[in-house]
C-alpha cells in the first residue's frame, strides 16, 4: 500500500511509511554513498527474477566489496535514519517548525498535469481501487491542505518527532546515539516533547 497514489492513498499512513523509508534510504545510500539516482533504489527490475530488483541485497553487496566491511542493508537504513534526524535537528536550530512546512499554494490550487511534452501524455500512477491495482490518471488532481496537515502528524509520529512542532524528541535522538544533539536542542528550548508527556 506504500505505492497507492489514489486520492485516499496519498494521505495514508502507508504513504507516510514510504516517505520515511525514502528519506532514510536516500540520506545514506544516495547522498552519503553516492549510489546513482537513475539506478537506485532498484525495487522493481524487469530483468530480475519475477521483476524483483536488487535493493536490499545490491547496496550492501557493492559497499562491502569496496570497503571490506560487512554492513547489512538494515544497518545502512539505520544510518540513514540517523543522518535524517541530524538534518532535522539542524533545521530546527535554524528555526524550522511544523507550521512552516507546506507545499506552495500552486499544489493546492492547480491540478497535476503531464510533464514537458508537446503531445498529450496520460499522467498515471498506481492506485489500489475496489480491491485491485490499476494505473489511473491523476491529471487535474490537487492536494487538500487539511489532509496534508493530518498526514504530517502521521509522518511525525512514525519518525518519533513531536507532532505539534515537528521537532525530534530526546527518546528518538538518544535511540540513535545522538544524545549530544538532544542536549543542544534542549539548551535552545527546541527539543520535541514525546506524545505521552
HELIX and SHEET records of a PDB file:
HELIX    1   1 UNK A    9  UNK A   11  5                                   3    
HELIX    2   2 UNK A   13  UNK A   25  1                                  13    
HELIX    3   3 UNK A   26  UNK A   30  3                                   5    
HELIX    4   4 UNK A   49  UNK A   51  5                                   3    
HELIX    5   5 UNK A   58  UNK A   67  1                                  10    
HELIX    6   6 UNK A   73  UNK A   93  1                                  21    
HELIX    7   7 UNK A   98  UNK A  100  5                                   3    
HELIX    8   8 UNK A  105  UNK A  109  1                                   5    
HELIX    9   9 UNK A  145  UNK A  159  1                                  15    
HELIX   10  10 UNK A  170  UNK A  175  1                                   6    
HELIX   11  11 UNK A  179  UNK A  187  1                                   9    
SHEET    1   A 2 UNK A 124  UNK A 129  0                                        
SHEET    2   A 2 UNK A 132  UNK A 137 -1                                        
END                                                                             
